[in-house]
Amino acid sequence: MPTKKSKKKITPKIVDIVEEKTTTPRTAKIVLFVFGVGPLILMCLFLFSNGFFNSPR
C-alpha cells in the first residue's frame, strides 16, 4: 500500500523574524565604537597607569 505524504503550509512568521533582525545605523556605530575605539582607550589607560610613557631618569 502506498503511503500519503502530508504537505505543511508555510506560515508568514518567517517574514516577521527577518524584519526584526535589521541593523540600524545607530547600533552599527555603537558596535564599532565599543569594539574599535574601546580597546584602544583601555590599552592607553593601562600603559599610562604602569608608567610606560614616563621618561626614564
Buried (B, 14 or more C-beta within 10 A) or exposed (E): EEEEEEEEEEEEEEEEEEEEEEEEEEEEEEEEEEEEEEEEEEEEEEEEEEEEEEEEE
